[in-house]
Amino acid sequence: MLTDAQTLTLQDRADAYAQAFPQWPESHFWRAGRWLYAFWEIGNDYRNKTAYYGAYPARFLDRVMAMFPDVGSRVLHAFSGSLPPGPYDRCDMAQPAEFQCRVESLPARVGPVWPLVIADPPYSKADAAKYETPMINRRAVLAALAKVTQPDGHLVWLDTVWPMHSKRDWITVGWICLVRSTNHRAPWMAYGRCGYSNPPYGPFVQQLLAKAKRESANGFKSVLLLPMRVTQAFKAHVLHGARWLLFCDKRITFWENGVPRLNVRALENDGKLVGDPALFDSIIVVYDGVWDVPSIDTWKVPIHVTRADLERAQERRKLLVA
């Protein structure tokens, strides 16, 4: 039983989701640094509760609300579209809603009343045309939503891009990669021709490899920096599908919060100021078209940690342990 005085941490919210959906352990959150990550494959339910264009994917709201058992009905759905009336507030300028207006106009009508805002804006001008609304200014919308969200509240933003925003308004605390299933919109080619990623290692990497392989068949090039792990996904999607498999000639030093991570044992035992390398050897996987077997080569790791970097890391460590 939650009381108004209780405040849930990010880990509490991740645990609440896991408790609500024990049958889908691959969708549970994991933590890397200060952010939470998750990969949600909603499934092959092609029938939303409404035929309205751009409606929430089936079961999406159930998953989101499982993380926020403490908010009750104090929820705002921005760009609510055809969402029916319920124990929440809606804002939409084209469809029936408690606030039938532009999101940017909300601060003139209410104060910071909602601890949770869920926003599903039009992703492009073409989408906005189908809604018969103007395309939004994402930065202006986020600034407006910050004014109607309670301090320490949360915004769940469903989009194909990470919108620009002021850090005075919002602090990013997590990412959810949402994939509906085959034949649903998630084409990487819509957002460019080439992508680079050094993803935190976790259960979604195997899905990322499969996705990169599929997208490469459509002309999208992916370059991934990964730990060398011979998994089933590696055999299926790297040894059969990648264009290049490059082995780094040395281990790469971790960076955290803008400084290299120090080898604490070397510092405390021997007084040596050195970086802490990755636990595993690193590989670079390049997807550029689909290939039966990848070409294999080595990649010379450039100098990526200087003495000045290490000294900054030591100064930061002194401040943290003081």
C-alpha positions in Angstrom: 0.0 0.0 0.0 1.5 3.3 -1.1 0.9 6.6 0.8 1.3 10.1 -0.5 4.5 10.4 1.6 6.2 7.5 -0.2 8.5 8.3 -3.1 9.5 5.5 -5.5 13.0 5.3 -6.8 13.8 4.4 -10.4 14.7 0.9 -9.2 11.4 0.7 -7.4 9.6 1.4 -10.7 11.7 -1.1 -12.5 10.8 -3.7 -9.9 7.1 -2.8 -10.0 7.2 -3.5 -13.8 8.9 -6.8 -13.3 6.4 -7.9 -10.7 3.5 -6.9 -13.0 4.9 -8.8 -16.0 6.9 -11.9 -14.8 5.9 -13.7 -17.9 8.1 -11.4 -20.1 11.5 -11.3 -18.3 13.2 -10.2 -21.5 11.3 -6.9 -21.3 12.4 -6.1 -17.7 14.6 -3.1 -17.0 18.3 -3.1 -16.4 20.5 -0.3 -15.2 23.7 1.0 -16.8 25.1 4.1 -15.1 22.3 6.6 -14.2 19.8 5.3 -16.8 17.3 2.5 -17.0 17.0 0.6 -20.2 14.3 -1.8 -21.6 13.4 -3.5 -24.9 9.7 -4.0 -25.4 8.4 -6.1 -28.3 4.6 -5.4 -27.9 3.7 -8.4 -30.2 1.8 -9.1 -33.3 -1.6 -7.7 -32.3 -2.6 -5.8 -35.4 -5.9 -4.7 -34.0 -5.8 -1.7 -31.8 -9.0 -0.9 -29.8 -9.5 2.0 -32.2 -8.9 2.4 -35.9 -7.7 5.9 -35.4 -4.4 6.6 -37.0 -1.5 6.5 -34.6 -3.3 5.0 -31.6 -1.3 3.5 -28.8 -0.1 0.0 -29.5 -2.1 -2.7 -27.7 -0.9 -3.2 -24.1 1.5 -0.3 -24.2 -0.4 1.7 -21.5 -0.6 -1.4 -19.3 3.1 -1.6 -19.3 3.7 2.0 -18.7 1.3 2.3 -15.9 2.8 -0.8 -14.1 5.8 1.5 -13.4 3.7 4.2 -11.8 1.5 2.4 -9.2 1.6 5.6 -7.1 0.0 8.1 -9.5 -3.6 6.8 -9.5 -5.7 9.0 -11.8 -3.3 11.9 -11.8 -2.2 11.3 -15.4 -2.2 13.5 -18.4 -2.3 12.0 -21.9 -1.0 14.7 -24.3 -1.9 14.3 -27.9 -4.5 11.8 -26.7 -6.2 11.3 -30.0 -9.0 8.7 -29.8 -8.2 7.6 -26.3 -11.6 7.1 -24.6 -12.6 8.9 -21.4 -11.2 7.3 -18.3 -9.5 7.9 -14.9 -7.1 10.4 -16.4 -7.0 13.7 -18.2 -6.6 14.2 -22.0 -5.3 17.0 -24.1 -5.9 17.1 -27.8 -6.7 19.8 -30.3 -8.5 17.7 -32.8 -10.3 15.0 -30.8 -12.6 15.1 -27.7 -10.6 15.7 -24.6 -10.9 17.3 -21.1 -8.4 20.0 -22.5 -9.2 20.5 -26.1 -6.4 22.8 -27.0 -2.7 22.9 -28.1 -0.4 21.4 -25.5 1.6 24.6 -25.5 -1.6 26.4 -24.2 -1.9 24.2 -21.1 0.3 26.3 -18.7 -2.2 29.2 -19.2 -5.0 26.9 -17.9 -3.5 24.8 -15.2 -0.4 24.7 -12.9 1.9 21.7 -12.1 -0.8 19.2 -11.3 0.2 15.9 -12.9 2.9 13.6 -11.5 2.8 11.6 -14.8 2.5 12.8 -18.4 2.3 10.4 -21.3 2.8 12.1 -24.7 2.4 10.5 -28.1 2.9 13.4 -30.6 2.9 13.3 -34.4 6.3 12.0 -35.4 6.5 13.9 -38.7 4.8 16.4 -40.9 3.1 13.5 -42.8 1.7 12.1 -39.6 0.5 15.6 -38.5 -1.3 15.9 -41.9 -3.2 12.6 -41.2 -4.3 14.0 -37.8 -5.2 17.3 -39.6 -3.1 19.2 -37.1 0.0 21.3 -37.5 3.4 19.6 -36.9 4.6 20.4 -33.3 7.6 22.2 -32.1 9.0 19.5 -29.8 11.1 21.8 -27.7 8.2 24.2 -27.1 5.9 21.3 -26.2 8.4 19.8 -23.7 8.8 23.3 -22.1 5.0 23.6 -21.7 4.7 20.1 -20.3 7.4 20.9 -17.7 5.2 23.7 -16.4 2.2 21.4 -15.8 4.1 18.4 -14.3 4.7 18.2 -10.6 8.2 18.5 -9.3 9.9 15.1 -9.5 7.2 14.0 -11.9 7.8 12.0 -15.0 7.2 12.3 -18.7 6.9 9.3 -21.0 7.6 10.5 -24.5 6.7 8.2 -27.4 8.6 9.3 -30.5 11.1 8.4 -33.2 13.6 11.0 -32.1 15.0 12.2 -28.8 13.7 15.7 -28.6 15.8 18.8 -27.7 14.9 20.2 -24.3 16.3 22.3 -21.5 18.0 20.4 -18.7 16.3 22.9 -16.4 13.0 21.3 -17.4 13.7 17.6 -17.9 16.4 15.1 -16.9 16.5 11.9 -18.9 16.3 8.8 -16.6 15.7 6.0 -19.0 15.2 4.6 -22.5 12.7 2.1 -23.8 13.1 0.7 -27.3 9.6 -0.1 -28.5 9.0 -2.5 -31.4 5.5 -3.7 -32.2 6.4 -6.6 -34.6 6.9 -7.3 -38.2 4.9 -5.1 -40.6 4.8 -2.3 -38.1 6.5 1.0 -38.5 10.1 1.2 -37.1 12.2 1.7 -40.2 15.7 3.0 -39.5 16.0 4.3 -43.1 13.4 6.9 -42.2 15.9 8.6 -39.9 19.1 8.4 -41.9 21.4 6.0 -43.8 24.0 5.0 -41.2 24.0 4.6 -37.5 26.7 4.1 -34.8 26.1 2.6 -31.4 28.1 1.4 -28.3 25.1 -0.1 -26.5 25.3 -1.2 -22.8 25.5 -4.9 -22.8 22.3 -6.6 -21.9 19.6 -8.9 -23.2 18.4 -6.5 -25.9 21.8 -6.8 -27.8 20.7 -10.0 -29.4 17.6 -8.2 -30.7 19.6 -5.2 -31.8 21.8 -7.5 -33.9 18.8 -9.1 -35.6 17.3 -5.7 -36.2 20.6 -4.3 -37.7 20.8 -7.3 -40.0 17.2 -6.8 -41.2 17.7 -3.1 -41.8 20.9 -3.7 -43.7 18.9 -5.5 -46.3 17.0 -2.2 -46.9 20.2 -0.2 -47.3 20.8 1.0 -43.7 24.4 0.7 -42.5 25.1 0.0 -38.8 28.4 0.1 -37.0 28.3 -1.4 -33.5 31.0 -1.6 -30.8 30.4 -4.7 -28.7 32.1 -7.0 -26.2 33.4 -10.2 -27.8 30.9 -12.8 -26.7 30.2 -15.9 -28.8 26.5 -16.2 -28.2 23.8 -17.7 -30.4 22.9 -14.2 -31.6 26.6 -13.7 -32.6 26.6 -16.9 -34.6 23.2 -16.2 -36.2 23.5 -12.5 -37.0 27.3 -11.6 -37.0 28.9 -14.7 -38.6 25.9 -14.8 -41.0 24.9 -11.4 -42.1 27.6 -8.8 -41.1 29.8 -7.1 -43.7 32.8 -6.7 -41.4 34.0 -8.2 -38.1 36.8 -6.2 -36.8 38.9 -7.2 -33.7 40.2 -4.4 -31.6 44.0 -4.7 -31.1 43.7 -3.8 -27.4 41.0 -3.4 -24.8 39.2 -0.1 -24.6 39.1 1.9 -21.4 35.6 2.7 -20.0 34.5 6.3 -19.7 31.9 7.4 -17.2 30.6 10.9 -16.6 33.0 12.5 -18.9 36.2 10.9 -17.5 37.9 7.5 -17.9 37.2 5.0 -15.2 40.3 4.4 -13.0 41.8 1.1 -12.1 41.2 1.5 -8.4 43.4 -1.6 -7.5 46.4 -0.2 -9.3 45.9 3.2 -7.8 45.5 2.0 -4.2 48.1 -0.8 -4.2 50.8 0.5 -6.5 50.0 4.2 -6.8 49.6 3.9 -10.6 47.2 6.2 -12.4 45.9 4.0 -15.2 42.5 3.5 -16.8 40.3 0.5 -16.2 39.9 -1.5 -19.5 36.8 -3.4 -20.6 36.3 -6.8 -19.1 36.1 -8.4 -22.5 37.9 -7.8 -25.8 36.0 -5.5 -28.1 34.8 -6.1 -31.6 33.4 -3.8 -34.2 30.5 -5.2 -36.3 29.5 -3.5 -39.5 26.3 -4.2 -41.3 26.2 -2.9 -44.9 24.1 -5.2 -47.0 23.6 -8.9 -46.2 26.6 -11.2 -46.5 26.9 -15.0 -46.1 30.1 -14.5 -44.0 31.8 -11.3 -42.8 35.2 -10.1 -43.9 37.5 -10.3 -40.8 40.3 -7.8 -39.9 41.8 -5.9 -37.0 41.2 -2.4 -35.9 44.0 -0.3 -34.3 42.5 1.3 -31.2 43.5 5.0 -31.2 44.8 6.8 -28.1 41.6 7.6 -26.2 42.9 8.3 -22.7 45.5 11.0 -21.9 47.4 11.7 -18.7 45.3 14.8 -18.3 42.1 12.7 -18.6 43.4 10.4 -15.8 44.2 13.3 -13.6 40.7 14.7 -14.1 39.3 11.3 -13.2 41.5 11.2 -10.0 40.3 14.7 -9.0 36.7 13.6 -9.5 37.3 10.5 -7.4 38.7 12.6 -4.6 35.6 14.7 -4.5 33.3 11.6 -4.5 35.1 9.8 -1.7 35.7 12.9 0.4 
